[in-house]
Amino acid sequence: MTDPLPAHRLPLHEFDPSPDAVINPGIHAAQLGFPERAVMCWFGDVVRDRTQGCVAVHHIPFEHGDHPVCVVTHGGVEIALISPGVGAPAAVSSLEIVIALGATKIIGCGGAGIVRAGFDIGHVIVPTGAVRDEGTSYHYAPPEAAVAPHPRALAAIDDVLIEAGIPHDRGLTWTTDAFFRETPAKVARRREQGCITVEMEASAMFAAAAFRGVVYGQLLYAGDDVSADEWDHRHWQGQGSARDHLLDLALAAVVRL
């Protein structure tokens, strides 16, 4: 039998465009009445607060514990809300399941490290593309492909931020699997490439959403600072109001779609 995949030195570069796998997200059957809009928020504490008292309509299973999918209302519109898990594999697995359940318009929101100095903590950043330094995206797009948010999602996010008078910046983000390997040399290289932020999901989320043909965009807020040789934590995880507000912006943006 002839191998249908081209030979590569790295298995990670053996992209297979077939939509069919041995295990498909359709094992999570589409739900009648499931919202077409969803927000995936990496702030687990904020999601728990927003969904207190809600009965989950689905549970995304992980060995570390299930992630409940709840339905909230924003501006009179029903939206599925989930905390997808940190890191590209967990986040994309959650995205795949939310799409299988019926969502087609999705906005993500979370924090990011700053690789370019000058951004106050909590400053909103809208990624327009991502440097693929993680493994998951290579299963959804060829190695040479650029990944980016859907133009409709980007426009909706921009409209919400402009109308609300929220200062924000747009630019590239660096998505990595290994935050303990963000060396000064790598940070400098990514900065030279035009990256503003570093995080662990965006490039994979962009690639997977495009592969599945859904609309996806993402909001980030400036958290810790890795732009210098010495890390500045800046207590970024304690910025409760900024995190809560970013979720509101993501909900408002997904309503626009």
MORA-V161709 format. One record per residue. N is the residue number from 1. PHI is phi in whole degrees, 0 to 359 (none if undefined). Layout:
BEGIN
n: {N & N}
phi: {PHI & PHI}
END
This chain:
BEGIN
n: {1 & 2 & 3 & 4 & 5 & 6 & 7 & 8 & 9 & 10 & 11 & 12 & 13 & 14 & 15 & 16 & 17 & 18 & 19 & 20 & 21 & 22 & 23 & 24 & 25 & 26 & 27 & 28 & 29 & 30 & 31 & 32 & 33 & 34 & 35 & 36 & 37 & 38 & 39 & 40 & 41 & 42 & 43 & 44 & 45 & 46 & 47 & 48 & 49 & 50 & 51 & 52 & 53 & 54 & 55 & 56 & 57 & 58 & 59 & 60 & 61 & 62 & 63 & 64 & 65 & 66 & 67 & 68 & 69 & 70 & 71 & 72 & 73 & 74 & 75 & 76 & 77 & 78 & 79 & 80 & 81 & 82 & 83 & 84 & 85 & 86 & 87 & 88 & 89 & 90 & 91 & 92 & 93 & 94 & 95 & 96 & 97 & 98 & 99 & 100 & 101 & 102 & 103 & 104 & 105 & 106 & 107 & 108 & 109 & 110 & 111 & 112 & 113 & 114 & 115 & 116 & 117 & 118 & 119 & 120 & 121 & 122 & 123 & 124 & 125 & 126 & 127 & 128 & 129 & 130 & 131 & 132 & 133 & 134 & 135 & 136 & 137 & 138 & 139 & 140 & 141 & 142 & 143 & 144 & 145 & 146 & 147 & 148 & 149 & 150 & 151 & 152 & 153 & 154 & 155 & 156 & 157 & 158 & 159 & 160 & 161 & 162 & 163 & 164 & 165 & 166 & 167 & 168 & 169 & 170 & 171 & 172 & 173 & 174 & 175 & 176 & 177 & 178 & 179 & 180 & 181 & 182 & 183 & 184 & 185 & 186 & 187 & 188 & 189 & 190 & 191 & 192 & 193 & 194 & 195 & 196 & 197 & 198 & 199 & 200 & 201 & 202 & 203 & 204 & 205 & 206 & 207 & 208 & 209 & 210 & 211 & 212 & 213 & 214 & 215 & 216 & 217 & 218 & 219 & 220 & 221 & 222 & 223 & 224 & 225 & 226 & 227 & 228 & 229 & 230 & 231 & 232 & 233 & 234 & 235 & 236 & 237 & 238 & 239 & 240 & 241 & 242 & 243 & 244 & 245 & 246 & 247 & 248 & 249 & 250 & 251 & 252 & 253 & 254 & 255 & 256 & 257}
phi: {none & 281 & 290 & 285 & 259 & 292 & 284 & 225 & 293 & 251 & 305 & 300 & 265 & 271 & 295 & 245 & 284 & 298 & 283 & 262 & 238 & 294 & 246 & 246 & 298 & 295 & 297 & 263 & 295 & 304 & 258 & 298 & 84 & 295 & 300 & 282 & 251 & 215 & 239 & 249 & 244 & 280 & 272 & 300 & 294 & 293 & 297 & 299 & 296 & 290 & 252 & 301 & 87 & 280 & 266 & 297 & 270 & 197 & 235 & 272 & 277 & 225 & 297 & 278 & 132 & 289 & 251 & 288 & 254 & 245 & 247 & 243 & 243 & 223 & 61 & 79 & 247 & 281 & 223 & 284 & 234 & 213 & 264 & 277 & 97 & 278 & 97 & 301 & 300 & 293 & 296 & 290 & 301 & 296 & 300 & 303 & 290 & 297 & 294 & 300 & 288 & 137 & 281 & 232 & 230 & 223 & 237 & 252 & 212 & 188 & 265 & 205 & 281 & 258 & 258 & 237 & 296 & 113 & 255 & 296 & 298 & 92 & 297 & 276 & 231 & 249 & 290 & 259 & 180 & 213 & 277 & 272 & 244 & 226 & 264 & 293 & 299 & 288 & 269 & 239 & 205 & 301 & 304 & 275 & 283 & 278 & 239 & 202 & 291 & 291 & 304 & 293 & 293 & 298 & 295 & 296 & 297 & 301 & 299 & 296 & 293 & 293 & 296 & 276 & 68 & 271 & 299 & 205 & 235 & 243 & 167 & 283 & 242 & 255 & 257 & 231 & 272 & 227 & 287 & 279 & 242 & 277 & 284 & 306 & 294 & 292 & 300 & 297 & 295 & 295 & 297 & 296 & 283 & 104 & 288 & 259 & 231 & 226 & 207 & 234 & 222 & 304 & 298 & 289 & 295 & 299 & 294 & 294 & 297 & 295 & 299 & 271 & 75 & 248 & 270 & 216 & 215 & 217 & 246 & 232 & 236 & 293 & 252 & 289 & 243 & 247 & 284 & 252 & 294 & 250 & 291 & 244 & 297 & 59 & 50 & 293 & 282 & 264 & 275 & 303 & 292 & 294 & 292 & 297 & 292 & 296 & 296 & 300 & 295 & 294 & 297 & 296 & 292 & 290 & 297 & 291 & 280}
END
